Amino acid sequence: MENPKPKLLCVKELAWELKVSPRYVYEMRRCGFAMDGPSKDFTFATVEAAREWIRAKKFRILNGYGVTSESAKPGC
């Protein structure tokens, strides 16, 4: 049996699957998470890619702003 193709999700769908707010996903994007699409306002990514990026970057929200392991302070 063939592996199904990963589903591409928009910001709100991705937030739902990750059980976070859309703001969290927008902060991920601001900190470098790549979501591809026909325009900057219409982008998609997979849940697997998001989870992998969150783990690799040790992403979290601090005082309302995204922080990665590479950023010394909030705001990436």
The first five atom37 places (N, CA, C, CB, O) and aatype in JSON, in Angstrom:
{
  "aatype": [12, 6, 2, 14, 11, 14, 11, 10, 10, 4, 19, 11, 6, 10, 0, 17, 6, 10, 11, 19, 15, 14, 1, 18, 19, 18, 6, 12, 1, 1, 4, 7, 13, 0, 12, 3, 7, 14, 15, 11, 3, 13, 16, 13, 0, 16, 19, 6, 0, 0, 1, 6, 17, 9, 1, 0, 11, 11, 13, 1, 9, 10, 2, 7, 18, 7, 19, 16, 15, 6, 15, 0, 11, 14, 7, 4],
  "atom_mask": [
    [1, 1, 1, 1, 1],
    [1, 1, 1, 1, 1],
    [1, 1, 1, 1, 1],
    [1, 1, 1, 1, 1],
    [1, 1, 1, 1, 1],
    [1, 1, 1, 1, 1],
    [1, 1, 1, 1, 1],
    [1, 1, 1, 1, 1],
    [1, 1, 1, 1, 1],
    [1, 1, 1, 1, 1],
    [1, 1, 1, 1, 1],
    [1, 1, 1, 1, 1],
    [1, 1, 1, 1, 1],
    [1, 1, 1, 1, 1],
    [1, 1, 1, 1, 1],
    [1, 1, 1, 1, 1],
    [1, 1, 1, 1, 1],
    [1, 1, 1, 1, 1],
    [1, 1, 1, 1, 1],
    [1, 1, 1, 1, 1],
    [1, 1, 1, 1, 1],
    [1, 1, 1, 1, 1],
    [1, 1, 1, 1, 1],
    [1, 1, 1, 1, 1],
    [1, 1, 1, 1, 1],
    [1, 1, 1, 1, 1],
    [1, 1, 1, 1, 1],
    [1, 1, 1, 1, 1],
    [1, 1, 1, 1, 1],
    [1, 1, 1, 1, 1],
    [1, 1, 1, 1, 1],
    [1, 1, 1, 0, 1],
    [1, 1, 1, 1, 1],
    [1, 1, 1, 1, 1],
    [1, 1, 1, 1, 1],
    [1, 1, 1, 1, 1],
    [1, 1, 1, 0, 1],
    [1, 1, 1, 1, 1],
    [1, 1, 1, 1, 1],
    [1, 1, 1, 1, 1],
    [1, 1, 1, 1, 1],
    [1, 1, 1, 1, 1],
    [1, 1, 1, 1, 1],
    [1, 1, 1, 1, 1],
    [1, 1, 1, 1, 1],
    [1, 1, 1, 1, 1],
    [1, 1, 1, 1, 1],
    [1, 1, 1, 1, 1],
    [1, 1, 1, 1, 1],
    [1, 1, 1, 1, 1],
    [1, 1, 1, 1, 1],
    [1, 1, 1, 1, 1],
    [1, 1, 1, 1, 1],
    [1, 1, 1, 1, 1],
    [1, 1, 1, 1, 1],
    [1, 1, 1, 1, 1],
    [1, 1, 1, 1, 1],
    [1, 1, 1, 1, 1],
    [1, 1, 1, 1, 1],
    [1, 1, 1, 1, 1],
    [1, 1, 1, 1, 1],
    [1, 1, 1, 1, 1],
    [1, 1, 1, 1, 1],
    [1, 1, 1, 0, 1],
    [1, 1, 1, 1, 1],
    [1, 1, 1, 0, 1],
    [1, 1, 1, 1, 1],
    [1, 1, 1, 1, 1],
    [1, 1, 1, 1, 1],
    [1, 1, 1, 1, 1],
    [1, 1, 1, 1, 1],
    [1, 1, 1, 1, 1],
    [1, 1, 1, 1, 1],
    [1, 1, 1, 1, 1],
    [1, 1, 1, 0, 1],
    [1, 1, 1, 1, 1]
  ],
  "atom_positions": [
    [[0.84, -1.18, 0.0], [0.0, 0.0, 0.0], [0.88, 1.25, 0.0], [-0.95, 0.0, 1.22], [1.85, 1.33, 0.75]],
    [[0.54, 2.19, -0.83], [1.3, 3.42, -0.99], [1.0, 4.39, 0.15], [0.98, 4.06, -2.33], [-0.13, 4.48, 0.62]],
    [[2.05, 5.12, 0.59], [1.83, 6.15, 1.6], [1.03, 7.29, 0.98], [3.18, 6.68, 2.17], [1.35, 7.74, -0.12]],
    [[-0.01, 7.76, 1.68], [-0.78, 8.88, 1.13], [0.06, 10.16, 1.13], [-2.08, 9.09, 1.94], [0.94, 10.35, 1.98]],
    [[-0.21, 11.02, 0.17], [0.49, 12.29, 0.07], [0.11, 13.16, 1.27], [0.16, 13.01, -1.27], [-1.08, 13.26, 1.6]],
    [[1.08, 13.79, 1.94], [0.75, 14.64, 3.1], [-0.18, 15.78, 2.68], [2.04, 15.22, 3.74], [-0.02, 16.38, 1.62]],
    [[-1.14, 16.07, 3.53], [-2.12, 17.11, 3.23], [-1.54, 18.49, 3.52], [-3.4, 16.89, 4.05], [-0.98, 18.74, 4.58]],
    [[-1.68, 19.38, 2.55], [-1.25, 20.76, 2.73], [-2.36, 21.54, 3.42], [-0.88, 21.42, 1.37], [-3.52, 21.49, 3.0]],
    [[-2.01, 22.26, 4.48], [-2.99, 22.97, 5.29], [-2.68, 24.47, 5.3], [-3.01, 22.42, 6.72], [-1.52, 24.87, 5.24]],
    [[-3.74, 25.28, 5.38], [-3.56, 26.72, 5.54], [-3.28, 27.02, 7.02], [-4.84, 27.5, 5.04], [-3.27, 26.1, 7.85]],
    [[-3.07, 28.27, 7.35], [-2.71, 28.66, 8.72], [-3.75, 28.18, 9.74], [-2.56, 30.19, 8.82], [-3.38, 27.58, 10.74]],
    [[-5.02, 28.44, 9.5], [-6.06, 28.06, 10.47], [-6.17, 26.55, 10.61], [-7.41, 28.64, 10.05], [-6.36, 26.05, 11.72]],
    [[-6.07, 25.82, 9.5], [-6.14, 24.36, 9.56], [-4.91, 23.8, 10.3], [-6.22, 23.76, 8.13], [-5.03, 22.87, 11.09]],
    [[-3.75, 24.37, 10.02], [-2.52, 23.93, 10.68], [-2.61, 24.19, 12.18], [-1.29, 24.64, 10.08], [-2.22, 23.34, 12.98]],
    [[-3.11, 25.36, 12.55], [-3.28, 25.69, 13.97], [-4.22, 24.68, 14.64], [-3.84, 27.13, 14.13], [-3.94, 24.22, 15.75]],
    [[-5.3, 24.34, 13.98], [-6.26, 23.37, 14.52], [-5.59, 22.03, 14.76], [-7.46, 23.2, 13.56], [-5.76, 21.43, 15.83]],
    [[-4.82, 21.55, 13.79], [-4.16, 20.25, 13.9], [-3.07, 20.24, 14.98], [-3.55, 19.86, 12.57], [-2.86, 19.23, 15.64]],
    [[-2.38, 21.39, 15.15], [-1.33, 21.49, 16.17], [-1.9, 21.81, 17.55], [-0.32, 22.56, 15.77], [-1.19, 21.77, 18.55]],
    [[-3.19, 22.12, 17.59], [-3.88, 22.5, 18.83], [-3.29, 23.77, 19.45], [-3.8, 21.34, 19.85], [-3.03, 23.86, 20.65]],
    [[-3.07, 24.75, 18.57], [-2.58, 26.07, 18.97], [-3.43, 27.12, 18.28], [-1.05, 26.25, 18.62], [-4.29, 26.78, 17.46]],
    [[-3.21, 28.38, 18.59], [-3.96, 29.45, 17.92], [-3.31, 29.79, 16.58], [-4.03, 30.7, 18.83], [-2.13, 29.5, 16.37]],
    [[-4.08, 30.41, 15.68], [-3.47, 30.85, 14.42], [-2.31, 31.82, 14.65], [-4.53, 31.52, 13.54], [-1.36, 31.84, 13.87]],
    [[-2.39, 32.61, 15.7], [-1.3, 33.55, 16.04], [0.02, 32.8, 16.21], [-1.63, 34.35, 17.33], [1.07, 33.29, 15.8]],
    [[-0.02, 31.62, 16.82], [1.17, 30.79, 17.01], [1.79, 30.45, 15.66], [0.82, 29.49, 17.79], [3.01, 30.54, 15.49]],
    [[0.95, 30.07, 14.69], [1.44, 29.72, 13.35], [1.99, 30.95, 12.64], [0.32, 29.07, 12.51], [3.01, 30.87, 11.96]],
    [[1.33, 32.11, 12.79], [1.84, 33.34, 12.19], [3.2, 33.7, 12.78], [0.85, 34.5, 12.38], [4.09, 34.17, 12.07]],
    [[3.38, 33.48, 14.08], [4.68, 33.72, 14.71], [5.73, 32.74, 14.19], [4.57, 33.61, 16.25], [6.89, 33.11, 14.01]],
    [[5.33, 31.5, 13.96], [6.24, 30.52, 13.35], [6.73, 31.04, 12.0], [5.55, 29.13, 13.19], [7.93, 30.99, 11.71]],
    [[5.81, 31.53, 11.19], [6.17, 32.06, 9.87], [7.13, 33.24, 10.01], [4.91, 32.49, 9.1], [8.11, 33.34, 9.28]],
    [[6.83, 34.12, 10.95], [7.68, 35.3, 11.16], [9.1, 34.9, 11.57], [7.07, 36.22, 12.22], [10.06, 35.6, 11.27]],
    [[9.2, 33.78, 12.26], [10.51, 33.28, 12.74], [11.2, 32.35, 11.74], [10.33, 32.57, 14.05], [12.23, 31.77, 12.06]],
    [[10.63, 32.2, 10.55], [11.33, 31.45, 9.53], [10.69, 30.16, 9.04], [0.0, 0.0, 0.0], [11.24, 29.51, 8.15]],
    [[9.54, 29.77, 9.59], [8.88, 28.56, 9.11], [8.35, 28.81, 7.7], [7.73, 28.14, 10.06], [7.6, 29.76, 7.48]],
    [[8.73, 27.97, 6.76], [8.35, 28.15, 5.36], [6.99, 27.53, 5.07], [9.41, 27.55, 4.44], [6.76, 26.34, 5.31]],
    [[6.11, 28.36, 4.55], [4.83, 27.9, 4.04], [4.75, 28.37, 2.6], [3.6, 28.44, 4.9], [4.86, 29.57, 2.33]],
    [[4.58, 27.43, 1.68], [4.58, 27.77, 0.26], [3.17, 27.98, -0.26], [5.27, 26.67, -0.54], [2.21, 27.37, 0.23]],
    [[3.06, 28.84, -1.25], [1.76, 29.07, -1.87], [1.85, 30.11, -2.95], [0.0, 0.0, 0.0], [2.92, 30.66, -3.22]],
    [[0.72, 30.4, -3.58], [0.71, 31.35, -4.69], [0.96, 32.8, -4.28], [-0.59, 31.25, -5.41], [1.34, 33.62, -5.12]],
    [[0.73, 33.13, -3.01], [1.02, 34.49, -2.52], [1.33, 34.4, -1.03], [-0.19, 35.46, -2.78], [1.12, 33.36, -0.4]],
    [[1.83, 35.51, -0.47], [2.18, 35.48, 0.96], [0.95, 35.35, 1.86], [2.95, 36.74, 1.33], [1.08, 34.97, 3.03]],
    [[-0.22, 35.67, 1.34], [-1.44, 35.57, 2.13], [-2.18, 34.25, 1.93], [-2.35, 36.71, 1.79], [-3.19, 34.0, 2.59]],
    [[-1.69, 33.43, 1.02], [-2.37, 32.18, 0.7], [-1.31, 31.08, 0.64], [-3.16, 32.28, -0.65], [-0.85, 30.71, -0.44]],
    [[-0.93, 30.56, 1.82], [0.19, 29.62, 1.91], [-0.24, 28.33, 2.59], [1.36, 30.25, 2.66], [-1.25, 28.28, 3.29]],
    [[0.56, 27.28, 2.38], [0.24, 25.96, 2.9], [1.49, 25.27, 3.44], [-0.41, 25.1, 1.82], [2.61, 25.55, 3.01]],
    [[1.28, 24.35, 4.38], [2.36, 23.5, 4.91], [1.72, 22.24, 5.47], [3.21, 24.25, 6.01], [0.5, 22.18, 5.66]],
    [[2.55, 21.23, 5.74], [2.04, 19.99, 6.33], [2.23, 20.02, 7.84], [2.74, 18.76, 5.71], [3.1, 20.72, 8.36]],
    [[1.42, 19.24, 8.53], [1.55, 19.12, 9.99], [2.92, 18.55, 10.34], [0.43, 18.23, 10.58], [3.56, 18.99, 11.29]],
    [[3.36, 17.56, 9.56], [4.65, 16.92, 9.82], [5.79, 17.93, 9.72], [4.89, 15.76, 8.85], [6.69, 17.93, 10.56]],
    [[5.76, 18.78, 8.69], [6.8, 19.8, 8.52], [6.78, 20.79, 9.68], [6.61, 20.55, 7.18], [7.83, 21.2, 10.16]],
    [[5.59, 21.17, 10.11], [5.46, 22.12, 11.23], [6.02, 21.52, 12.52], [3.98, 22.52, 11.43], [6.79, 22.17, 13.22]],
    [[5.64, 20.29, 12.82], [6.13, 19.65, 14.04], [7.65, 19.48, 14.03], [5.47, 18.29, 14.23], [8.32, 19.69, 15.04]],
    [[8.17, 19.11, 12.88], [9.62, 18.94, 12.74], [10.33, 20.28, 12.96], [9.96, 18.37, 11.35], [11.36, 20.33, 13.64]],
    [[9.81, 21.36, 12.38], [10.4, 22.69, 12.52], [10.34, 23.15, 13.98], [9.68, 23.7, 11.61], [11.32, 23.69, 14.5]],
    [[9.2, 22.94, 14.63], [9.05, 23.33, 16.04], [10.08, 22.62, 16.91], [7.62, 23.01, 16.54], [10.71, 23.24, 17.76]],
    [[10.26, 21.31, 16.68], [11.26, 20.55, 17.45], [12.68, 21.0, 17.14], [11.12, 19.04, 17.16], [13.48, 21.2, 18.05]],
    [[12.99, 21.16, 15.87], [14.35, 21.53, 15.46], [14.75, 22.91, 15.97], [14.47, 21.49, 13.94], [15.89, 23.11, 16.4]],
    [[13.82, 23.84, 15.92], [14.11, 25.22, 16.35], [13.82, 25.47, 17.82], [13.31, 26.19, 15.51], [14.13, 26.54, 18.35]],
    [[13.2, 24.48, 18.49], [12.77, 24.65, 19.89], [11.9, 25.91, 20.01], [14.0, 24.74, 20.86], [12.09, 26.74, 20.9]],
    [[10.95, 26.02, 19.09], [10.09, 27.19, 19.01], [9.11, 27.24, 20.17], [9.32, 27.21, 17.7], [8.58, 26.22, 20.6]],
    [[8.9, 28.44, 20.67], [7.92, 28.68, 21.73], [7.49, 30.14, 21.68], [8.49, 28.3, 23.13], [8.12, 30.96, 21.02]],
    [[6.43, 30.45, 22.37], [5.96, 31.84, 22.49], [6.38, 32.37, 23.85], [4.4, 31.94, 22.3], [6.15, 31.72, 24.88]],
    [[6.99, 33.54, 23.86], [7.44, 34.17, 25.1], [6.99, 35.63, 25.06], [9.0, 34.06, 25.27], [7.36, 36.37, 24.15]],
    [[6.19, 36.03, 26.03], [5.66, 37.39, 26.1], [4.94, 37.8, 24.8], [6.78, 38.37, 26.4], [5.02, 38.95, 24.38]],
    [[4.26, 36.85, 24.19], [3.47, 37.14, 23.0], [4.22, 37.08, 21.69], [0.0, 0.0, 0.0], [3.63, 37.31, 20.63]],
    [[5.52, 36.77, 21.73], [6.33, 36.73, 20.51], [7.02, 35.38, 20.38], [7.36, 37.86, 20.5], [7.33, 34.72, 21.37]],
    [[7.25, 34.98, 19.13], [7.93, 33.73, 18.86], [9.41, 33.79, 19.23], [0.0, 0.0, 0.0], [10.07, 34.82, 19.04]],
    [[9.91, 32.68, 19.75], [11.33, 32.56, 20.11], [11.82, 31.21, 19.62], [11.54, 32.7, 21.67], [11.15, 30.19, 19.79]],
    [[13.0, 31.19, 19.01], [13.63, 29.93, 18.61], [14.92, 29.75, 19.39], [13.9, 29.9, 17.08], [15.36, 30.66, 20.09]],
    [[15.53, 28.59, 19.26], [16.79, 28.33, 19.95], [17.89, 29.25, 19.44], [17.19, 26.87, 19.77], [18.88, 29.46, 20.13]],
    [[17.74, 29.79, 18.22], [18.76, 30.66, 17.64], [18.59, 32.13, 18.02], [18.75, 30.52, 16.14], [19.52, 32.92, 17.89]],
    [[17.41, 32.51, 18.49], [17.17, 33.91, 18.85], [17.39, 34.09, 20.34], [15.74, 34.35, 18.44], [16.96, 33.28, 21.15]],
    [[18.06, 35.16, 20.68], [18.38, 35.43, 22.07], [17.22, 36.07, 22.82], [19.59, 36.34, 22.15], [17.13, 35.96, 24.04]],
    [[16.32, 36.72, 22.07], [15.19, 37.39, 22.72], [13.94, 37.24, 21.86], [15.51, 38.9, 22.95], [14.04, 36.88, 20.69]],
    [[12.77, 37.5, 22.42], [11.52, 37.35, 21.67], [11.52, 38.21, 20.41], [10.32, 37.72, 22.56], [12.1, 39.3, 20.38]],
    [[10.86, 37.7, 19.39], [10.74, 38.43, 18.16], [11.57, 37.88, 17.01], [0.0, 0.0, 0.0], [11.55, 38.42, 15.91]],
    [[12.29, 36.82, 17.26], [13.13, 36.15, 16.26], [13.99, 37.15, 15.56], [12.29, 35.39, 15.23], [14.78, 36.8, 14.68]]
  ]
}
